[in-house]
Amino acid sequence: RIKKVPVLYFPWMKLPTGRKERSSGFLIPTIGNSRSKGFRITPRVYLVLGRSTDLMIETDYFTKRGLGSSFRLRTKPNEVTWLDLTSAFQNDREGRGGASIHGIAMTRFGNGYRAAADFSLSTSFLYRQTFSDTFFTATRPTDSSRFFMSHTRHARSFNVSLLREETISRKQNIFIQSIPNIGYDFNGQRIAGSFLYLDLDSSFGGMSRSDRFIDTPGFSPRLDLFPRLYFSLPLFQGLRITPRIGFRETFYGDSIERNENGDRQVSGNNLHRNYFYMSVDVNGWGLSKIFKDDSGRKWKHLIEPVFRYQRIHGINNFDEIIRYDDVDTFADTNEIEYGIVNRLFVRDSKTSAPREWMSVKIGQKHFFDPTFGGAIREGSINQFYPLNELTGIPYAVGNRHFSPVTASVRFNPNLQTSFDIRSDFDTEEGDFRNISVTGFWRPGFFSVATTYFVTGELTENYDRRNQIQGRVGIGNARRGLSAYTGFSLDLQDSKLLTHLIRVSYFWECCGVSAEVQGFNLASRQETQVRFSFFLKGIGAFGTIRRPDNIF
């Protein structure tokens, strides 16, 4: 009924208020439509496999593309163990089919031991881009799988991990594996009650890497040991100086060498990397002022300078090291980092806790060795430590005396509003390397969220990027009429990559939603229509998924 006027006769039901166990059975089939895949129907079966385990089996039939299936297994055998496993398969008439499996699991043992897994595997990027239901999954360039067991007690940590990572590349994908990697670390270990402290990072593992340039053996040993000794010395007026000194020893079972044509290839020759590390951090001398505004709120303005000197010396075989992860990306450096941080805190009342209202940070590095011990390759993108410490956006295609000036602004005036602005200005080139804006505004009935970024051209293979993602919502998503739209727009190529429009209406007992989603990717130009029906206390029946997080 609408306003007590009958408009549609529909079966009614009574929901029991007592406790009821889950039951196996067939669920209401869901339907949808896609411009490239045709009409879609998805019958589903729900199976209860015990008090703590259930299984959902779905079969997808697309009139233009063929038959597919998927399942989701959830189990929680005890309070400290759980598993969520999802798998899908698609037999595509146009040859873009494949399979994927995703899972998250965790368990805790006695004496502080914990094991966890987070894995994602797919047969091909083309399959994932064609049949993924979300824009993030369809465009994600990397499939990562991690399994680890750890034991942490106080500041000591013991870890055993396995890693598999596949990154999409234009000519040949990059595969990196660690099978396994054993690590032992501790931080802030005081030495015999003295003023000296010790940090240690150590690991041993079998590594492997395969890309269009190199192909290592399936098990290439790597042993890494990195102890650091430090102390903190108070001086005057709140000034504190913290020097650190350490040595790093890394043994590789394989290395890189040049053949007669000058091409890089894997050699079975062992490689020993060792370097000296030193840093000096200067903290303190922060200036602050506390004041009140007309409404009685207390404000605190804090200004903190940043100064750090760092020296890494002894890496004379940088080009011979195989890059597996961040352990292998260090190069010689002799540098200073300097900056300033402005923070503004507010306390709304005597009973409320102080919160950060706004912060502004500006920093830069000066490199006394612009070649980083000969690690710089002219005309190519160089991305290694310490070039990637202040900013993750590459900027070095040759010798560098200065890093870009990195600025970040966080603005959080209330719980309904938050914005984050970041930018890198290259003083050597006289241009902005990148600008990004992320934020949301939720005054109540209306909400807006956006992420915008632009990066400048660096080389022929690293051209300009200019994209924006956004969301706009109106209404209460839990009651009454509401609408939502989201999009991802490539401003550089004037191309709408994806869009979504959803309209919902919810009563006290139930609700309905309908949405239209479009994809405009290299191998996928498609428009989908989806529906879902919701029953309070029972669940949802339909193909509508939760929107991607744009942050």
C-alpha positions as CSV (number, residue, x, y, z in Angstrom):
1,R,0.0,0.0,0.0
2,I,1.0,3.6,-0.6
3,K,-0.8,6.0,1.6
4,K,-3.2,3.1,2.4
5,V,-4.0,2.7,-1.3
6,P,-3.4,-0.9,-2.6
7,V,-1.0,-0.9,-5.5
8,L,0.6,-4.4,-5.5
9,Y,-0.4,-7.7,-3.9
10,F,2.6,-9.4,-2.4
11,P,3.0,-12.4,-0.1
12,W,3.4,-11.5,3.5
13,M,5.3,-13.2,6.2
14,K,5.7,-13.3,10.0
15,L,9.2,-13.2,11.6
16,P,9.6,-15.3,14.8
17,T,11.0,-13.4,17.7
18,G,12.5,-16.5,19.3
19,R,16.0,-17.9,18.4
20,K,16.1,-19.8,15.1
21,E,19.0,-21.8,13.7
22,R,20.1,-21.2,10.1
23,S,18.7,-23.5,7.5
24,S,20.0,-24.7,4.1
25,G,18.0,-24.0,1.0
26,F,17.6,-22.2,-2.3
27,L,17.7,-18.4,-2.3
28,I,15.7,-16.1,-4.5
29,P,17.5,-15.9,-7.9
30,T,18.9,-12.5,-8.9
31,I,18.8,-11.0,-12.3
32,G,20.6,-8.2,-14.1
33,N,21.5,-7.0,-17.6
34,S,24.7,-6.1,-19.3
35,R,25.2,-4.5,-22.7
36,S,28.2,-6.7,-23.5
37,K,27.3,-9.9,-21.6
38,G,23.5,-9.9,-22.1
39,F,20.8,-10.9,-19.6
40,R,22.2,-12.4,-16.4
41,I,20.4,-14.8,-14.0
42,T,22.1,-16.1,-10.8
43,P,20.4,-18.9,-8.9
44,R,22.0,-19.5,-5.5
45,V,22.1,-22.2,-2.9
46,Y,22.9,-21.7,0.8
47,L,24.3,-24.6,2.8
48,V,24.7,-24.8,6.6
49,L,27.7,-27.0,7.2
50,G,27.6,-26.7,11.0
51,R,27.2,-24.2,13.8
52,S,30.2,-22.2,12.6
53,T,30.4,-22.9,8.9
54,D,28.3,-22.0,5.9
55,L,28.7,-22.1,2.1
56,M,27.1,-20.0,-0.6
57,I,27.1,-21.4,-4.2
58,E,26.1,-19.3,-7.1
59,T,25.8,-20.0,-10.8
60,D,26.0,-17.1,-13.3
61,Y,24.5,-17.4,-16.7
62,F,25.1,-14.7,-19.3
63,T,23.1,-15.1,-22.5
64,K,26.0,-13.6,-24.6
65,R,29.0,-15.0,-22.8
66,G,28.1,-18.3,-21.2
67,L,28.1,-20.1,-17.9
68,G,30.1,-19.3,-14.7
69,S,30.0,-20.2,-11.1
70,S,31.3,-19.0,-7.7
71,F,31.2,-19.9,-4.1
72,R,31.9,-18.3,-0.7
73,L,32.9,-20.4,2.3
74,R,32.9,-18.9,5.8
75,T,33.9,-20.7,9.0
76,K,34.8,-19.8,12.5
77,P,35.6,-23.1,14.3
78,N,36.6,-21.3,17.5
79,E,36.9,-17.8,19.0
80,V,40.4,-17.2,17.7
81,T,40.2,-18.8,14.2
82,W,38.2,-17.7,11.1
83,L,38.3,-18.1,7.4
84,D,36.6,-16.3,4.5
85,L,37.2,-17.9,1.1
86,T,35.8,-16.8,-2.2
87,S,36.4,-18.4,-5.7
88,A,34.9,-17.8,-9.1
89,F,35.1,-19.4,-12.6
90,Q,33.8,-18.2,-15.9
91,N,33.7,-20.1,-19.3
92,D,33.6,-17.3,-21.8
93,R,32.5,-17.7,-25.4
94,E,34.9,-14.9,-26.4
95,G,37.9,-16.4,-24.8
96,R,38.3,-14.0,-21.8
97,G,37.3,-16.6,-19.2
98,G,39.3,-17.7,-16.2
99,A,39.2,-18.3,-12.5
100,S,40.1,-16.5,-9.3
101,I,40.4,-17.2,-5.6
102,H,40.5,-14.8,-2.7
103,G,40.8,-15.5,1.0
104,I,41.5,-14.0,4.4
105,A,42.2,-16.2,7.4
106,M,43.6,-15.9,10.9
107,T,44.2,-18.0,14.0
108,R,45.9,-17.6,17.3
109,F,48.0,-20.3,19.1
110,G,49.2,-20.4,22.6
111,N,52.1,-18.4,24.0
112,G,51.5,-15.4,21.7
113,Y,51.8,-17.1,18.3
114,R,49.6,-16.0,15.5
115,A,49.1,-17.1,11.9
116,A,47.3,-15.2,9.1
117,A,46.8,-15.3,5.4
118,D,45.6,-12.7,2.8
119,F,45.7,-14.1,-0.7
120,S,44.4,-13.1,-4.1
121,L,45.1,-15.2,-7.3
122,S,43.6,-15.0,-10.8
123,T,44.4,-16.7,-14.0
124,S,44.8,-13.5,-16.0
125,F,44.3,-9.7,-15.8
126,L,42.1,-9.9,-18.9
127,Y,39.6,-12.2,-17.0
128,R,39.7,-10.0,-13.9
129,Q,39.1,-6.8,-15.9
130,T,36.2,-8.3,-17.9
131,F,34.2,-10.1,-15.1
132,S,35.0,-8.1,-11.9
133,D,32.0,-6.5,-10.3
134,T,33.9,-3.5,-9.0
135,F,36.1,-0.9,-10.6
136,F,38.9,-1.4,-8.1
137,T,39.2,-5.1,-8.7
138,A,39.0,-4.6,-12.5
139,T,41.9,-2.1,-12.5
140,R,44.1,-3.3,-9.7
141,P,47.6,-3.9,-11.2
142,T,48.8,-6.3,-8.6
143,D,47.7,-9.7,-7.2
144,S,49.3,-10.3,-3.8
145,S,49.3,-13.3,-1.5
146,R,50.8,-13.3,1.9
147,F,51.0,-16.1,4.5
148,F,52.8,-15.5,7.8
149,M,53.2,-16.8,11.4
150,S,54.4,-14.4,14.0
151,H,55.3,-14.2,17.7
152,T,55.6,-10.8,19.3
153,R,56.6,-10.3,22.9
154,H,57.3,-6.8,24.2
155,A,59.6,-5.3,21.5
156,R,60.7,-8.6,20.0
157,S,59.2,-10.2,16.9
158,F,59.7,-13.5,15.2
159,N,58.1,-14.0,11.8
160,V,57.9,-16.7,9.1
161,S,56.3,-15.5,5.9
162,L,55.6,-16.6,2.3
163,L,54.9,-14.0,-0.4
164,R,53.7,-14.2,-4.0
165,E,53.2,-11.0,-5.9
166,E,52.3,-10.5,-9.6
167,T,52.3,-7.1,-11.1
168,I,50.8,-6.3,-14.5
169,S,53.3,-5.0,-17.1
170,R,52.9,-4.1,-20.7
171,K,55.4,-6.6,-22.1
172,Q,55.7,-9.3,-19.4
173,N,54.3,-9.5,-15.9
174,I,56.6,-9.2,-12.9
175,F,56.6,-12.2,-10.5
176,I,58.2,-11.9,-7.0
177,Q,58.2,-14.8,-4.5
178,S,59.5,-15.3,-1.0
179,I,59.5,-19.0,-0.1
180,P,59.9,-18.7,2.9
181,N,61.3,-15.7,4.7
182,I,62.3,-16.0,8.4
183,G,62.8,-12.7,10.3
184,Y,63.7,-11.8,13.8
185,D,63.5,-8.1,14.9
186,F,63.6,-6.1,18.1
187,N,63.5,-2.4,18.9
188,G,64.7,-0.3,21.8
189,Q,66.7,-3.0,23.6
190,R,68.6,-1.3,26.4
191,I,72.2,-2.5,26.7
192,A,73.1,-3.6,30.3
193,G,71.3,-0.7,31.9
194,S,73.3,1.9,30.1
195,F,72.2,4.9,28.0
196,L,72.7,2.9,24.8
197,Y,69.8,1.2,22.9
198,L,69.9,-1.4,20.1
199,D,67.6,-2.1,17.2
200,L,67.9,-5.1,15.0
201,D,66.4,-6.2,11.7
202,S,67.4,-9.7,10.5
203,S,66.0,-12.1,7.9
204,F,66.8,-15.2,5.9
205,G,64.8,-16.4,2.9
206,G,64.6,-18.0,-0.5
207,M,63.7,-15.3,-3.0
208,S,62.8,-15.4,-6.7
209,R,61.9,-12.8,-9.4
210,S,60.9,-13.1,-13.0
211,D,60.3,-10.2,-15.5
212,R,61.2,-9.3,-19.1
213,F,64.8,-8.6,-18.1
214,I,65.8,-11.3,-15.6
215,D,64.6,-14.8,-14.4
216,T,66.2,-16.0,-11.2
217,P,66.1,-19.6,-9.9
218,G,63.1,-20.6,-7.9
219,F,65.1,-20.4,-4.7
220,S,67.7,-17.7,-4.4
221,P,69.0,-17.4,-0.9
222,R,69.3,-14.0,0.8
223,L,70.6,-13.3,4.4
224,D,70.2,-9.8,5.8
225,L,71.5,-8.5,9.2
226,F,71.1,-4.8,10.2
227,P,71.9,-3.8,13.8
228,R,71.7,-0.1,14.9
229,L,73.0,1.5,18.1
230,Y,71.6,4.8,19.3
231,F,71.1,7.0,22.3
232,S,69.2,10.2,23.0
233,L,70.9,13.2,24.5
234,P,69.0,16.2,26.0
235,L,70.8,19.5,25.4
236,F,69.1,22.8,26.5
237,Q,65.8,24.5,26.1
238,G,64.1,21.2,25.3
239,L,66.5,20.4,22.4
240,R,67.3,16.7,22.0
241,I,69.8,15.0,19.7
242,T,69.5,11.3,18.7
243,P,72.5,9.9,16.8
244,R,72.3,6.4,15.3
245,I,75.0,4.2,13.9
246,G,74.9,0.8,12.3
247,F,76.3,-1.7,9.8
248,R,74.3,-3.8,7.3
249,E,75.4,-7.1,5.9
250,T,73.5,-8.7,3.1
251,F,74.4,-12.0,1.3
252,Y,72.8,-12.9,-2.0
253,G,73.0,-16.3,-3.6
254,D,72.6,-14.8,-7.1
255,S,73.4,-11.4,-8.7
256,I,73.1,-9.4,-12.0
257,E,75.9,-9.2,-14.6
258,R,76.2,-7.8,-18.1
259,N,76.7,-10.2,-21.1
260,E,78.7,-9.5,-24.2
261,N,75.9,-7.4,-25.6
262,G,75.6,-5.3,-22.5
263,D,72.2,-6.9,-21.5
264,R,71.5,-7.6,-17.9
265,Q,71.2,-11.3,-16.9
266,V,71.2,-13.4,-13.8
267,S,74.5,-14.9,-12.6
268,G,75.0,-17.7,-10.1
269,N,77.8,-15.7,-8.5
270,N,77.3,-14.8,-4.9
271,L,77.1,-11.2,-3.9
272,H,78.0,-9.5,-0.6
273,R,76.6,-6.1,0.2
274,N,77.8,-4.2,3.3
275,Y,77.4,-0.6,4.2
276,F,77.8,1.9,7.0
277,Y,74.8,3.7,8.3
278,M,74.6,6.9,10.4
279,S,71.9,9.4,11.1
280,V,71.4,12.3,13.5
281,D,67.9,13.5,14.5
282,V,67.4,16.9,16.1
283,N,64.1,17.3,17.9
284,G,62.6,19.9,20.2
285,W,62.5,23.7,20.2
286,G,58.8,23.5,19.4
287,L,57.0,26.8,19.9
288,S,53.4,26.8,21.1
289,K,50.7,29.2,22.2
290,I,47.3,28.5,23.9
291,F,44.4,30.9,23.5
292,K,40.6,31.0,23.7
293,D,38.1,32.2,21.1
294,D,34.8,34.1,21.7
295,S,32.9,30.8,22.2
296,G,35.2,29.6,25.0
297,R,37.0,26.9,23.0
298,K,40.6,26.4,23.8
299,W,43.1,26.4,20.9
300,K,46.8,25.4,20.8
301,H,49.1,26.4,18.0
302,L,52.3,24.3,17.8
303,I,55.3,24.8,15.5
304,E,57.9,22.1,15.3
305,P,61.1,22.2,13.2
306,V,62.4,19.0,11.5
307,F,66.1,18.3,11.0
308,R,67.9,15.1,10.1
309,Y,71.3,14.2,8.8
310,Q,71.8,10.7,7.1
311,R,74.8,8.9,5.7
312,I,74.9,5.6,3.9
313,H,78.3,4.5,2.6
314,G,79.8,1.4,1.0
315,I,77.3,0.2,-1.6
316,N,79.6,-0.1,-4.7
317,N,77.6,-2.9,-6.3
318,F,74.2,-1.4,-6.6
319,D,73.6,-2.5,-10.3
320,E,74.5,-6.1,-9.4
321,I,71.7,-6.4,-6.8
322,I,68.5,-8.2,-7.7
323,R,65.5,-6.1,-6.5
324,Y,63.0,-8.3,-4.6
325,D,61.7,-5.8,-2.0
326,D,62.6,-2.7,0.0
327,V,65.7,-4.5,1.5
328,D,67.4,-4.3,-1.8
329,T,66.7,-0.7,-2.8
330,F,69.2,1.1,-0.6
331,A,71.9,3.3,-2.3
332,D,74.7,5.4,-1.0
333,T,73.6,8.8,0.3
334,N,74.9,11.9,2.1
335,E,72.0,14.2,2.9
336,I,70.1,16.5,5.2
337,E,66.4,16.7,5.6
338,Y,64.8,19.8,6.9
339,G,61.2,21.0,7.3
340,I,58.6,22.6,9.6
341,V,55.3,21.3,10.9
342,N,52.4,23.6,12.0
343,R,49.7,22.0,14.1
344,L,46.5,23.5,15.4
345,F,44.6,21.7,18.1
346,V,41.2,22.5,19.6
347,R,39.3,21.5,22.7
348,D,35.6,22.2,22.4
349,S,34.7,21.9,26.1
350,K,36.3,21.0,29.4
351,T,35.0,17.4,29.2
352,S,36.0,16.8,25.6
353,A,39.4,15.5,24.4
354,P,41.7,17.8,22.3
355,R,41.7,17.0,18.6
356,E,43.8,18.2,15.7
357,W,41.9,20.8,13.7
358,M,44.6,21.4,11.0
359,S,48.2,20.5,10.3
360,V,50.6,21.8,7.6
361,K,54.0,20.1,7.0
362,I,56.6,21.3,4.5
363,G,59.9,19.4,4.0
364,Q,62.8,18.9,1.6
365,K,66.1,17.0,1.3
366,H,69.5,18.2,0.0
367,F,71.8,15.5,-1.4
368,F,75.5,16.2,-1.1
369,D,76.2,13.3,-3.4
370,P,73.9,13.8,-6.5
371,T,74.8,10.4,-8.1
372,F,74.1,8.4,-4.9
373,G,77.4,6.5,-5.2
374,G,76.9,6.0,-9.0
375,A,73.4,4.4,-8.6
376,I,71.7,7.1,-10.8
377,R,70.9,6.1,-14.3
378,E,70.7,9.0,-16.7
379,G,67.5,9.2,-18.8
380,S,65.7,6.6,-16.8
381,I,63.3,6.7,-13.8
382,N,65.2,6.2,-10.6
383,Q,63.2,5.0,-7.6
384,F,65.2,3.8,-4.7
385,Y,66.0,4.7,-1.1
386,P,66.4,7.6,-0.2
387,L,64.6,9.1,-3.3
388,N,61.3,7.5,-2.3
389,E,61.4,8.5,1.4
390,L,59.7,11.9,1.3
391,T,57.4,11.1,-1.6
392,G,56.3,8.0,-3.4
393,I,56.0,9.8,-6.8
394,P,59.2,9.4,-8.9
395,Y,61.1,12.5,-9.8
396,A,64.7,11.6,-10.6
397,V,65.8,10.9,-14.2
398,G,69.4,12.1,-13.6
399,N,71.6,13.5,-10.9
400,R,69.8,15.3,-8.1
401,H,71.0,17.9,-5.6
402,F,67.6,18.5,-4.1
403,S,64.3,16.5,-3.6
404,P,61.1,18.3,-4.4
405,V,59.6,20.4,-1.7
406,T,56.9,18.2,-0.2
407,A,53.8,19.9,1.3
408,S,50.9,18.2,3.1
409,V,47.8,19.8,4.6
410,R,45.2,18.0,6.8
411,F,42.0,19.9,7.6
412,N,39.5,18.3,10.0
413,P,37.2,21.1,11.4
414,N,34.6,18.6,12.6
415,L,33.5,14.9,12.3
416,Q,31.5,15.6,9.2
417,T,34.3,17.3,7.2
418,S,37.9,16.2,6.4
419,F,40.3,17.1,3.6
420,D,43.9,16.1,2.8
421,I,46.0,18.1,0.3
422,R,49.4,16.9,-0.8
423,S,51.8,18.3,-3.4
424,D,55.5,18.1,-4.5
425,F,57.2,21.1,-6.1
426,D,60.4,20.4,-8.0
427,T,62.8,23.3,-7.3
428,E,65.3,22.1,-9.9
429,E,62.7,21.9,-12.7
430,G,60.6,24.8,-11.4
431,D,57.3,22.9,-11.7
432,F,54.8,21.0,-9.6
433,R,55.4,17.2,-9.8
434,N,52.0,16.2,-8.4
435,I,48.9,17.5,-6.6
436,S,46.3,15.4,-4.8
437,V,43.1,16.3,-2.9
438,T,41.1,13.8,-0.9
439,G,38.2,14.5,1.4
440,F,34.6,14.3,2.3
441,W,31.7,16.5,3.5
442,R,28.7,14.9,5.3
443,P,26.5,17.7,6.7
444,G,23.6,15.2,7.2
445,F,21.0,14.6,4.5
446,F,23.7,15.3,1.8
447,S,27.2,13.8,1.4
448,V,30.1,14.4,-1.0
449,A,33.5,12.6,-1.2
450,T,36.2,13.0,-3.8
451,T,39.8,12.0,-4.7
452,Y,41.7,14.1,-7.3
453,F,45.3,13.8,-8.4
454,V,47.5,15.0,-11.2
455,T,51.1,14.0,-11.9
456,G,53.5,15.7,-14.4
457,E,55.3,14.0,-17.3
458,L,58.7,12.6,-16.4
459,T,59.8,10.4,-19.3
460,E,58.2,9.0,-22.5
461,N,57.0,6.0,-20.5
462,Y,55.8,8.1,-17.6
463,D,53.4,10.7,-19.0
464,R,51.0,13.1,-17.4
465,R,48.1,11.7,-15.4
466,N,45.0,13.6,-14.3
467,Q,42.1,11.8,-12.7
468,I,39.2,12.4,-10.4
469,Q,36.9,10.0,-8.5
470,G,33.8,11.2,-6.7
471,R,30.7,10.3,-4.8
472,V,27.5,12.2,-4.2
473,G,24.7,10.9,-1.9
474,I,21.3,12.2,-1.0
475,G,18.9,10.9,1.7
476,N,19.0,8.4,4.5
477,A,20.3,5.0,3.1
478,R,18.4,3.2,6.0
479,R,15.0,4.7,5.7
480,G,12.9,6.3,2.9
481,L,14.2,7.4,-0.5
482,S,17.9,7.8,-1.1
483,A,20.1,8.2,-4.2
484,Y,23.8,7.8,-4.8
485,T,26.2,8.3,-7.7
486,G,29.9,7.6,-8.1
487,F,32.3,8.0,-11.0
488,S,35.9,7.9,-12.0
489,L,36.9,10.3,-14.7
490,D,40.2,10.5,-16.7
491,L,40.5,14.3,-17.3
492,Q,43.7,13.9,-19.3
493,D,42.0,11.8,-22.0
494,S,38.5,13.2,-21.3
495,K,37.3,9.7,-20.6
496,L,34.7,8.4,-18.2
497,L,36.2,5.2,-16.8
498,T,33.3,4.1,-14.7
499,H,30.0,5.4,-13.3
500,L,27.3,4.1,-11.0
501,I,23.8,5.4,-10.2
502,R,21.8,3.8,-7.4
503,V,18.3,4.6,-6.1
504,S,16.9,2.9,-3.0
505,Y,13.7,3.0,-0.9
506,F,13.5,1.4,2.5
507,W,10.4,0.7,4.7
508,E,10.5,-0.6,8.3
509,C,10.4,-4.2,7.1
510,C,12.2,-4.2,3.8
511,G,13.7,-2.2,1.0
512,V,14.5,-2.3,-2.7
513,S,17.5,-0.9,-4.7
514,A,18.2,-0.6,-8.4
515,E,21.5,0.6,-10.0
516,V,23.2,1.2,-13.3
517,Q,26.9,0.7,-13.5
518,G,29.2,1.3,-16.5
519,F,32.8,0.4,-17.4
520,N,34.9,2.0,-20.1
521,L,38.2,0.2,-19.9
522,A,40.7,-1.1,-22.5
523,S,39.0,-4.5,-22.8
524,R,35.6,-3.7,-21.3
525,Q,32.9,-1.4,-22.5
526,E,29.9,-2.4,-20.6
527,T,26.7,-1.2,-18.9
528,Q,25.1,-3.3,-16.1
529,V,21.7,-3.1,-14.5
530,R,21.2,-4.6,-11.1
531,F,18.5,-5.1,-8.5
532,S,18.3,-6.1,-4.9
533,F,15.6,-6.8,-2.4
534,F,16.2,-6.5,1.4
535,L,14.3,-8.1,4.2
536,K,15.0,-6.8,7.7
537,G,16.4,-9.6,9.9
538,I,16.8,-12.0,7.0
539,G,19.2,-10.5,4.5
540,A,19.6,-9.2,0.9
541,F,18.7,-10.9,-2.3
542,G,20.3,-9.4,-5.4
543,T,23.5,-8.6,-7.2
544,I,24.2,-5.1,-5.9
545,R,27.7,-4.9,-4.2
546,R,29.0,-2.5,-1.7
547,P,30.7,0.5,-3.4
548,D,34.4,0.8,-3.7
549,N,36.3,2.9,-1.2
550,I,37.8,5.9,-3.1
551,F,40.4,6.8,-0.5
